[in-house]
Amino acid sequence: MAQKGDLLSVRQDIRVVDATVRDGGLCNDFRFSDKFIKDLYAANVKAGVDYMEFGYKASKEIFKEEDFGKWKFCKDDDIRDIVGENNTDLKIAVMADVGRCDFRNDIIPKNESPIDLVRIATYIHTIPAAVEMIEDAAKKGYETTINIMAVTKAKTEDIKAALEIFGKTPAKAFYIVDSYGALYPEESRRLAEMYCEIADKYNKVVGIHAHNNQQLAFANTIEALAYGASYLDATVDGMGRGAGNCALELLLGFLKNPKYKVDPIVKIIEDHTKKLKAEGVKWGYDIPYMLTGQYNTHPRPAISFVKNDREDYSAFINELYDIINS
């Protein structure tokens, strides 16, 4: 597949998705102040961002409400307290994990909700359940996307088979999800071409959600963009689980569409994310995350290492080797 557009062209198919609250919430158990959420919402509107993901629709039977902030559950009234009737061009998104969401009860009909997009996250082995969730959300009136997680662990033939299945559903976008930050740009390109080939067959689009374990989240995002991906996830200041994500301010500065503005996002960094870091909320590139990215494995051990303020990297290498090969 040929490169789509160039560095000076405007792609009208691009949609920028701010995932700060959802992915960043994994750093602080979703305990954001209402002021942060309101300021971020206003900044996204000013910046021309297309979607703002507020968090998860997590099951209260699985997760205790007292253990998390409100954006773990994204009650419709809580979102409405922030956005009102959302009389803007910005659309509101939430994520629903297969097996961790009481979607039949917690996702209400679209005409009763401020939410526009439900992003369903699945692994290869839970495809039938993901299809059921897509169809349920679509019947209720929502846009849907399907995010196939940990794609670097999946076999190519399994990914293709999954995309063929999802192509027959109402999902509007297939997402490449580099859960472990293990992708390199050449691999990002290859996946984008593969996803886009099947997406075109079913009149879908492709998105990418990248993690920054090897400082390649931005590079992988724009490489996938160049070869057909159009839904682009990013977070303010790269805030996200572990090493974090493609930085929203980098992405908006790269895109040449004049609708996108960087200044409002930089203001959020100045007013909020710097303070979050000073208060001890941790995210961003670090040696332990680099190692889990290179090993193509879940960052859980690295998150624990960083949380405990350890610096014995050599010992961690041996621990990680034992974990992976046990």
Buried (B, 14 or more C-beta within 10 A) or exposed (E): EEEBBEEEEEBEEBBBBBBBBBBBBBBBEBBBEEEBBEBBBBBBBBBBBBBBBBBBBBBBEEBEEEEBBBBBBBBBEBBBBBBEEBEBEBBBBBBBBBEBBBBEEBBEEBEEBBBBBBBBBBBBEBBEBBBBBBBBBBEBBBBBBBBBBBBBBBEEEBBBEBBEBBBEBBBBBBBBBBBBBBBBBEBBBBBBBBBBBBBBEBEBBBBBBBBBBBBBBBBBBBBBBBBBBBBBBBBBBBBBBBBBBBBBBBBBBBBBEEBBBBEBBBBBBEBBBEEBBEEEBBBBBBEBBBBBBBBBBBBEBBBEBBEEEEEEEEEBBEBBEEBEEE
